[in-house]
Amino acid sequence: MSDSNNSLVIAHPEYLEPLEQELNFYKKQKLLDFKALDSDCFFVESRNNFDVTRLIWPLQVWTNAKLLNFESIKKASSLLSKDQGPWQNLSTQRHRRAQLISSQTHSVKTRPQVLFRDEIFLDSVWRLIDANTLVTGKHWGPRTPLRTYIFAENKEDPPSRAYLKLWELYNRIQYFPTNRNFVELGASPGGWTWVNAELNCRVWAFDKAELSKSLSKNPNIYFHKKDIFKVHPNNIQEFVENSKTLHGVFSDVIAETTRLTELARTWSDSKKEICVFTIKFKGSPNMEPVYKLLNDFPNSRALHLEANKNEITWYLLNKD
């Protein structure tokens, strides 16, 4: 098995179970095999050209993963130096030993937080598994200490912390819209509305509850007090000017899982530049309707963002 078929899949500590269930789902289809390497990560061998980066629940996926054994700090540094760097140490244990190894290798410079509209990088990364084993790989992400999306938050302007979901998604997919026409379903109190309006996009926001008063005078926001499940693409022209140039639709509303996947299916199509829906779960995640939605829209993706809780973010991006 070539290294190109191997990946390291790292779980968010609170969402280890759904990740393991997802891995088992694809293992039964003979698309991958996996083994636990540490309490929070799995070594995955993909089969039949399965793209491990399309997994939903990982906190991180490292591609081209390799397991390396070594007898000393000097030997570990030598092994890393023979491979392509610079390197970022992402060890979560044996920190002193990891620092000693890292001090003898060419290392990536990091900063403590991510800025909105920041770059992400494909870097060489590694972590200790035990005193004499390390794993290496390639990872797309921000150059923060653990390559996590910890933002320099705006604690004054957004009406809710839900804005962090959209910030993270936009940074992950490197999509930063401007001068676009968007519809948002279930917008109150307006965290996502605020993000897109700040990017100079026009947002037609629908909800039975009012938006935050802080957004009431924003010239880019057009609020309609409506039940979102009674608004439909076929009647959107009643509310949205120039509806033929609608560039995207967004929703972070709370509802039952299958109702949300049906909402996404109703509103999403290849004519829109972007469609983003949060799919929420009650209790153990019901992934069947999510897999069906992904199958119906082959170019769509689903992610469990760091800002997500018991939910995932589904999106369809149709930009060049």
C-alpha positions as CSV (number, residue, x, y, z in Angstrom):
1,M,0.0,0.0,0.0
2,S,1.6,3.3,-1.1
3,D,1.8,6.3,1.3
4,S,-0.5,8.2,-1.0
5,N,-3.4,5.9,0.1
6,N,-2.7,6.4,3.8
7,S,-4.1,9.2,6.0
8,L,-4.2,10.2,9.6
9,V,-7.7,11.1,10.8
10,I,-8.0,13.1,14.0
11,A,-11.2,13.4,16.0
12,H,-12.6,16.2,18.0
13,P,-12.6,14.8,21.6
14,E,-16.3,15.2,21.9
15,Y,-17.1,13.6,18.6
16,L,-15.0,10.5,18.5
17,E,-18.0,8.2,18.4
18,P,-19.6,9.6,15.2
19,L,-16.2,9.6,13.5
20,E,-15.7,6.0,14.3
21,Q,-19.2,5.2,13.1
22,E,-18.4,7.0,9.9
23,L,-15.2,5.0,9.4
24,N,-17.0,1.8,10.0
25,F,-19.7,2.8,7.5
26,Y,-17.1,3.1,4.7
27,K,-15.2,0.0,6.0
28,K,-18.3,-2.1,5.4
29,Q,-18.3,-0.8,1.8
30,K,-14.6,-1.9,1.5
31,L,-13.6,1.6,0.8
32,L,-11.1,1.9,3.7
33,D,-9.6,0.1,6.6
34,F,-8.4,1.8,9.8
35,K,-6.8,1.3,13.2
36,A,-6.6,3.4,16.3
37,L,-3.2,5.1,16.8
38,D,-4.0,7.2,19.8
39,S,-7.0,8.1,21.9
40,D,-8.1,10.7,19.3
41,C,-6.8,9.5,15.9
42,F,-6.9,6.7,13.4
43,F,-4.5,5.5,10.7
44,V,-6.6,5.0,7.6
45,E,-5.8,3.0,4.4
46,S,-8.1,4.1,1.6
47,R,-9.2,1.6,-1.1
48,N,-10.8,1.9,-4.6
49,N,-9.7,5.5,-4.9
50,F,-11.8,6.6,-1.9
51,D,-11.1,10.2,-1.0
52,V,-10.6,10.3,2.8
53,T,-10.7,14.1,2.8
54,R,-14.5,13.8,2.1
55,L,-15.1,12.3,5.6
56,I,-17.4,14.5,7.6
57,W,-16.5,14.2,11.2
58,P,-12.7,14.5,11.5
59,L,-11.2,17.5,13.1
60,Q,-8.3,17.1,10.7
61,V,-7.3,14.8,7.9
62,W,-3.6,14.4,7.1
63,T,-2.9,12.9,3.7
64,N,0.3,10.9,2.6
65,A,0.6,9.7,6.2
66,K,3.6,7.6,7.3
67,L,4.5,5.9,10.5
68,L,8.2,6.3,11.5
69,N,10.0,4.4,14.3
70,F,13.1,5.9,15.9
71,E,15.5,5.2,18.7
72,S,16.6,8.7,19.7
73,I,15.7,12.3,19.3
74,K,18.6,12.7,16.8
75,K,17.3,9.9,14.7
76,A,13.8,11.3,14.7
77,S,15.1,14.7,13.6
78,S,17.2,13.0,10.9
79,L,14.1,11.1,9.6
80,L,12.1,14.4,9.3
81,S,15.0,16.2,7.7
82,K,15.2,13.6,4.9
83,D,11.5,14.3,4.0
84,Q,10.0,17.4,2.6
85,G,9.6,20.3,5.1
86,P,9.3,22.7,6.7
87,W,7.6,20.9,9.5
88,Q,4.9,21.7,12.1
89,N,4.9,19.8,15.3
90,L,1.3,18.9,16.3
91,S,2.1,16.6,19.2
92,T,-0.5,16.4,22.0
93,Q,1.6,14.4,24.4
94,R,5.3,14.0,25.4
95,H,5.7,17.7,24.8
96,R,9.3,18.0,26.0
97,R,10.5,15.2,23.7
98,A,8.5,16.7,20.8
99,Q,10.1,20.1,21.4
100,L,13.6,18.6,21.4
101,I,12.9,16.9,18.1
102,S,11.3,20.0,16.6
103,S,14.3,22.2,17.6
104,Q,16.5,20.2,15.3
105,T,14.2,20.4,12.3
106,H,13.2,23.2,9.9
107,S,9.9,24.4,11.4
108,V,6.9,26.3,10.2
109,K,6.3,29.7,11.9
110,T,2.9,29.9,13.6
111,R,0.7,32.6,15.2
112,P,-1.8,32.2,17.9
113,Q,-5.0,33.1,16.1
114,V,-6.6,33.1,12.6
115,L,-7.7,36.2,10.9
116,F,-10.9,36.2,8.9
117,R,-10.0,36.0,5.2
118,D,-6.7,34.5,6.1
119,E,-4.7,32.1,3.9
120,I,-4.5,28.4,4.5
121,F,-1.4,26.3,3.7
122,L,-0.5,22.7,2.7
123,D,2.2,22.0,5.2
124,S,4.2,19.0,6.4
125,V,3.0,18.0,9.9
126,W,4.0,15.4,12.5
127,R,3.1,14.3,16.0
128,L,4.4,11.8,18.5
129,I,2.4,8.6,19.0
130,D,4.6,7.2,21.7
131,A,8.2,7.7,22.8
132,N,9.7,6.0,19.8
133,T,7.0,6.4,17.1
134,L,5.8,9.5,15.1
135,V,3.4,10.0,12.3
136,T,3.8,12.5,9.5
137,G,1.5,13.8,6.8
138,K,0.3,16.7,4.7
139,H,-2.4,19.1,6.0
140,W,-4.3,22.0,4.6
141,G,-5.0,24.5,7.4
142,P,-4.1,27.7,9.2
143,R,-0.7,28.1,10.8
144,T,-1.9,28.2,14.3
145,P,-0.2,26.0,17.0
146,L,-2.5,23.0,16.4
147,R,-3.7,24.2,13.0
148,T,-7.1,24.9,14.5
149,Y,-9.5,27.7,13.6
150,I,-9.2,29.9,16.7
151,F,-10.2,33.3,15.5
152,A,-9.5,36.8,16.7
153,E,-13.1,37.2,17.6
154,N,-15.3,40.2,17.1
155,K,-17.1,40.5,20.4
156,E,-18.9,43.8,19.7
157,D,-20.8,43.7,16.4
158,P,-22.2,40.2,15.6
159,P,-25.5,39.5,17.3
160,S,-24.5,35.9,18.0
161,R,-21.5,33.6,18.0
162,A,-23.0,31.6,15.1
163,Y,-21.0,34.0,12.8
164,L,-17.9,31.9,13.7
165,K,-19.4,28.9,11.7
166,L,-19.5,31.0,8.5
167,W,-16.1,32.6,9.2
168,E,-14.6,29.1,9.5
169,L,-16.3,27.7,6.5
170,Y,-15.3,30.7,4.3
171,N,-11.7,30.3,5.5
172,R,-11.6,26.5,5.0
173,I,-13.0,26.7,1.4
174,Q,-11.2,30.1,0.7
175,Y,-14.5,31.7,-0.5
176,F,-15.0,35.4,0.4
177,P,-18.0,36.8,-1.5
178,T,-18.7,40.4,-2.3
179,N,-21.5,42.2,-4.2
180,R,-23.7,39.1,-4.1
181,N,-27.4,38.5,-3.6
182,F,-28.2,36.0,-0.9
183,V,-31.3,34.5,0.8
184,E,-31.0,33.4,4.4
185,L,-33.7,31.1,5.9
186,G,-34.1,31.2,9.6
187,A,-31.8,34.2,10.0
188,S,-32.6,35.4,13.6
189,P,-30.8,36.8,15.5
190,G,-28.5,37.5,12.5
191,G,-25.0,36.1,13.0
192,W,-24.7,34.8,9.5
193,T,-26.6,37.8,8.1
194,W,-24.1,40.1,9.7
195,V,-21.1,38.2,8.1
196,N,-22.5,38.4,4.6
197,A,-23.7,42.0,5.0
198,E,-20.2,43.0,6.2
199,L,-18.8,41.5,3.0
200,N,-21.0,44.0,1.1
201,C,-23.5,41.3,0.0
202,R,-27.2,41.9,0.0
203,V,-29.1,39.5,2.2
204,W,-32.9,38.8,2.1
205,A,-33.4,37.4,5.5
206,F,-36.5,35.3,6.5
207,D,-37.6,34.3,10.0
208,K,-40.6,34.4,12.3
209,A,-38.4,36.1,14.9
210,E,-36.9,39.5,14.4
211,L,-33.3,40.2,13.7
212,S,-31.2,41.9,16.3
213,K,-31.8,45.6,16.5
214,S,-28.2,46.2,15.8
215,L,-28.9,45.1,12.2
216,S,-32.0,47.1,11.6
217,K,-30.4,50.0,9.8
218,N,-27.9,47.9,7.8
219,P,-28.6,48.9,4.1
220,N,-27.6,45.5,2.9
221,I,-30.2,43.6,4.9
222,Y,-33.9,43.1,3.8
223,F,-35.8,41.3,6.5
224,H,-39.1,39.5,6.0
225,K,-41.1,38.1,9.0
226,K,-42.1,34.8,7.4
227,D,-42.2,31.1,8.2
228,I,-39.2,29.8,6.2
229,F,-40.9,26.6,5.4
230,K,-43.6,28.6,3.5
231,V,-41.0,30.4,1.4
232,H,-40.1,28.5,-1.7
233,P,-37.8,29.1,-4.7
234,N,-40.9,29.4,-6.9
235,N,-42.3,32.4,-4.9
236,I,-39.0,34.0,-3.9
237,Q,-39.6,36.7,-6.6
238,E,-42.3,38.1,-4.4
239,F,-39.7,39.2,-1.9
240,V,-36.3,39.4,-3.6
241,E,-35.5,42.0,-6.2
242,N,-33.6,40.7,-9.2
243,S,-34.3,37.2,-8.1
244,K,-32.8,35.8,-11.3
245,T,-29.4,36.9,-10.1
246,L,-29.7,35.1,-6.7
247,H,-26.2,33.9,-6.0
248,G,-26.7,31.8,-2.9
249,V,-28.9,30.5,0.0
250,F,-28.0,30.0,3.6
251,S,-29.6,28.5,6.6
252,D,-28.6,27.8,10.2
253,V,-32.2,27.2,11.5
254,I,-33.0,24.7,14.2
255,A,-35.3,21.9,12.9
256,E,-35.5,18.1,12.7
257,T,-32.7,16.5,10.6
258,T,-34.8,15.2,7.7
259,R,-36.7,18.5,7.5
260,L,-33.3,20.3,7.2
261,T,-32.0,18.0,4.5
262,E,-35.2,18.5,2.5
263,L,-34.9,22.2,2.9
264,A,-31.4,22.0,1.5
265,R,-32.6,19.8,-1.4
266,T,-35.4,22.2,-2.2
267,W,-33.2,25.3,-2.4
268,S,-29.9,24.0,-3.8
269,D,-29.0,23.9,-7.5
270,S,-26.0,24.4,-9.8
271,K,-27.2,27.8,-10.8
272,K,-26.4,29.3,-7.4
273,E,-22.8,30.1,-6.6
274,I,-23.1,28.7,-3.0
275,C,-25.6,27.0,-0.8
276,V,-24.9,26.5,2.9
277,F,-27.1,24.6,5.4
278,T,-26.5,23.5,8.9
279,I,-27.9,20.0,9.5
280,K,-28.6,19.6,13.2
281,F,-29.1,16.4,15.2
282,K,-31.0,15.5,18.3
283,G,-29.1,12.9,20.2
284,S,-27.0,10.4,18.2
285,P,-26.5,11.8,14.7
286,N,-28.8,10.4,12.1
287,M,-26.5,10.3,9.1
288,E,-28.7,8.5,6.6
289,P,-30.5,11.6,5.2
290,V,-27.1,13.4,5.1
291,Y,-25.5,10.7,3.0
292,K,-28.6,10.7,0.7
293,L,-28.2,14.5,0.3
294,L,-24.5,14.2,-0.6
295,N,-25.4,11.4,-3.1
296,D,-28.1,13.7,-4.7
297,F,-25.6,16.5,-5.0
298,P,-22.2,14.8,-5.9
299,N,-20.3,18.1,-5.9
300,S,-21.5,19.0,-2.4
301,R,-19.5,18.5,0.8
302,A,-20.3,18.2,4.5
303,L,-18.0,19.1,7.3
304,H,-18.1,19.1,11.1
305,L,-16.6,22.5,11.7
306,E,-14.8,23.3,14.9
307,A,-17.6,25.8,15.5
308,N,-20.3,23.1,15.0
309,K,-21.7,21.3,18.0
310,N,-24.1,18.3,17.4
311,E,-24.5,19.3,13.8
312,I,-22.7,19.4,10.5
313,T,-22.4,22.1,7.8
314,W,-23.4,21.0,4.3
315,Y,-22.4,23.2,1.3
316,L,-22.5,23.2,-2.4
317,L,-20.0,25.5,-4.1
318,N,-20.3,26.2,-7.8
319,K,-17.5,28.7,-8.3
320,D,-14.7,28.3,-10.9
